[in-house]
């Protein structure tokens, strides 16, 4: 195994850098900062942009649930079922999360993504840049062939990010995060679509030490 700073969990060495962003697996200290950013606000209380209404949970359950979520992604990781929730730092300040996830990745070569940003970091193009960073990891370094995403029709900002990055519409789905069914637009991008347009440069550091954890050797 290549020399790593965290041999027990080399994903802690993985870094993505693009523009003024750095993406890294959150430490417990980062998790505490993410909780604080989320508590400042991600969306208006009357809206729910997520498939699971995790921001509706009251304190202190919210804080415990958030910590347990990040811990669980470490504890349940396998090469055939993984979620990598990157903490997103904007000019060194924790601002939100961009995840990339997959099931049966060695065979299907398909990833999904999900994200959130604190409201004070929104409207600056950060959402597009951070998703592009994990797509670069997936397509250019892990051998992904397909990326999928989705956005509720009443969350146009998320859909615009997908379309700006080159995803194509791929049918309609349904979720009920607050117990009421809502339609969402599904999106899909192939490797050919990813390569069809110029992209911002993304520096990937520390991947060699954890490549086998993604099932790609």
C-alpha positions, 0 to 999 in steps of 0.5 A, spaced: 500 500 500 502 507 498 505 511 504 499 514 507 497 518 514 491 514 516 493 507 514 487 504 518 482 508 514 486 511 508 480 515 505 482 520 510 487 522 506 483 523 500 483 530 498 479 534 492 481 541 490 478 545 485 477 553 485 477 555 492 474 549 494 477 543 498 473 536 499 475 531 504 472 526 508 469 529 515 473 528 521 469 528 528 471 536 528 468 537 521 462 534 523 461 538 529 462 544 524 457 541 519 452 541 524 453 548 526 452 550 518 446 546 517 443 549 523 444 556 521 439 554 515 440 550 508 433 552 506 426 555 507 422 552 513 416 551 508 421 547 503 424 540 503 429 539 497 431 532 500 428 526 499 429 524 507 426 530 511 433 530 516 433 538 517 426 537 520 428 533 526 429 537 533 435 538 537 438 534 540 436 529 536 438 532 530 445 533 532 446 526 534 443 523 528 448 527 523 454 525 527 451 517 527 450 518 519 457 520 518 460 514 522 455 509 519 458 511 512 465 509 515 462 503 519 458 500 513 463 501 507 464 495 502 467 495 495 460 493 493 456 499 497 459 505 499 457 512 500 463 518 501 460 524 504 465 529 503 465 535 507 466 542 502 471 547 505 470 554 501 476 558 502 478 553 508 471 554 511 466 548 512 460 550 508 456 543 506 457 536 504 457 533 497 457 525 497 458 520 491 455 513 492 455 507 489 452 500 489 456 494 486 460 499 483 465 494 480 460 491 475 455 497 474 460 503 474 455 507 476 455 513 481 450 517 484 451 524 488 447 528 493 449 535 496 447 541 501 450 547 502 449 552 508 445 558 505 450 563 506 454 559 501 449 559 496 448 563 490 456 563 488 456 557 483 459 553 489 454 547 488 456 546 481 463 546 482 463 541 488 459 536 484 464 537 478 469 535 483 466 528 485 464 527 478 471 528 476 473 523 481 468 518 479 469 518 471 477 520 471 480 516 476 475 511 478 472 508 472 465 510 472 461 510 466 454 513 468 452 518 474 445 519 476 442 525 480 435 527 481 431 534 483 424 535 485 421 540 480 420 545 486 427 545 487 429 548 480 436 550 483 439 543 483 436 541 477 440 547 473 446 544 476 445 538 473 443 541 466 449 545 466 454 540 468 451 536 462 446 531 465 440 529 461 433 528 463 432 521 465 424 520 467 420 522 473 421 519 480 417 520 486 418 521 494 415 523 500 419 526 505 414 529 509 409 524 507 406 527 501 408 524 494 412 529 490 415 528 483 422 529 481 426 529 475 431 524 474 438 525 471 443 521 467 450 523 464 455 518 461 462 518 460 461 520 453 457 526 456 462 527 461 468 528 456 464 532 451 465 539 454 471 542 458 471 542 465 474 545 471 481 542 473 480 538 479 486 536 483 486 529 486 490 527 492 491 520 496 487 516 492 492 511 491 492 509 498 484 507 498 483 505 491 482 498 492 476 500 497 472 502 491 473 495 488 477 498 482 484 495 485 
